[in-house]
Amino acid sequence: MSPRTASTNEALAPVASAQRVFHWHDHASLWFSLGVGLLVMQVGAYLVPALGTQEALIAIVAGSLVGAGLLGWVAQLGCDSGLASAGLMHAVYGRAFARLPIVLNTVQLIGWGTFELVVMRDATVAIGRQTGAFGGGMVGVHWPVLATLLWGGMVILLISGSMVQLVRKVIARVALPLVVLSLLWLSWQFLSLAQAQGFDPLWSRKGEGGMGVLPALDLVIAMPISWLPLVADYARHGRHGGAALRGTWAGYALANMWCYALGVLVALTLPSQDLVTALLLAQGGLIALSLILIDEVDNAYGDAYSGAISAHSLLPRWSVRQWGVVVAAACTLLALVLPMHSLEPFLLLLSSVFVPLFGVILGRLAWGADAGALLAAARPVNAVPVVLWLLGVAVYHLAPKVLPGLGAALPALVFSLLLAWVTRPRRA
């Protein structure tokens, strides 16, 4: 085999066996770390007071298991085939048509990477103001800009190195233990506060209405599903598909349940419109929040790295590392100028296309199909999967209007997955 050149399309070629080094615990460490985030806690806090405490926890546990299970399923596909998400899209939708979802995915990842930097910036500014570290005057005015450049520069620095080494040496050995200790400390503090306020009334508290359990389930599932376009980019470096499935599922499900539940606990015991401020009010909250904030860097890194993989699949002349620096720099610049609150609906709209997109991929590939062989024999356009995807997008947007109690993600996913499985080509 000839050595790779700068123009080799790494996104559309299976990872070599020598580069498949991730074990079960590597997948679990990575996806636990990626599952922890301030944004997840904020969404968890949103579940109450609309839902009662017990209803919210049922939605959190069930939604996390289902959503992380789907994430693990795609991880297994990526690991077994050695293909990145872009390669899976080429195999199912065709070489020419796959460019459309890949472009949408790149735009989405730049948007979410920008959003992560804004979340980190705002949390940094809140910490600085709470501690009095940020002075007034012109320097104080420019702290948001400086914080954005700081975190953006850190992502650029990390993406200039090896993703595999980052996961195995930094995340698994350093970041993960620190963030687990932070979550344990915050959980202890807010459980103690709940006990002081009366645990039984909080546990039996009824919801005020406005959201049912199924729409809440949909909201919880939305967080792991948002990672579907990224998971194969990492899982392809795994040694065994079963280990990739179990590690990804266990790691992300635990993190998702923990952070959603902590968000609910904070909202019940210390109601505040600003979750970061509420966390800072806890004893030792400054240190715990700071460690979680540092761990948030890997979320922005994940968006930038997968954005680079997608961009590289379209223009392989630039390496994944070069594209990574470009994507991270773009996220940093956009975080400085874009009004993120107006951008969020656009990002959620883009995310809606990836639920049925991966429903079709799972329906076509998850029952023994050879993704590598399908990629090698792919036509420019595979019409049936394309039509099923578009129908799935329509279901995603129509389901809440026709059956408002079911949400959007689950109906679209089930619809696209089942139809893709029924219409899959039969092997001779």
Secondary structure, 3 states (H helix, E strand, C coil): CCCCCCCCCHHHCCCCHHHCCECHHHHHHHHHHHHCCHHHHHHHHHCCCCCCHHHHHHHHHHHHHHHHHHHHHHHHHHHHHCCCHHHHHHHHHCCCCCHHHHHHHHHHHHHHHHHHHHHHHHHHHHHHHHHCCCCCHHHHHCHHHHHHHHHHHHHHHHHCCCHHHHHHHHHHHHHHHHHHHHHHHHHHHHHHHHHHHCHHHHHCCCCCCCCCHHHHHHHHHHHHHCCHHHHHHHHCCECCHHHHHHHHHHHHHHHHHHHHHHHHHHHHHCCCCCHHHHHHHCCCHHHHHHHHHHHCHHHHHHHHHHHHHHHHHHCCCCCHHHHHHHHHHHHHHHHHHCCHHHHHHHHHHHHHCHHHHHHHHHHHHCCCCCHHHHHHCCCCCCHHHHHHHHHHHHHHHHHHHHCHHHCCHHHHHHHHHHHHHHCCCCCC
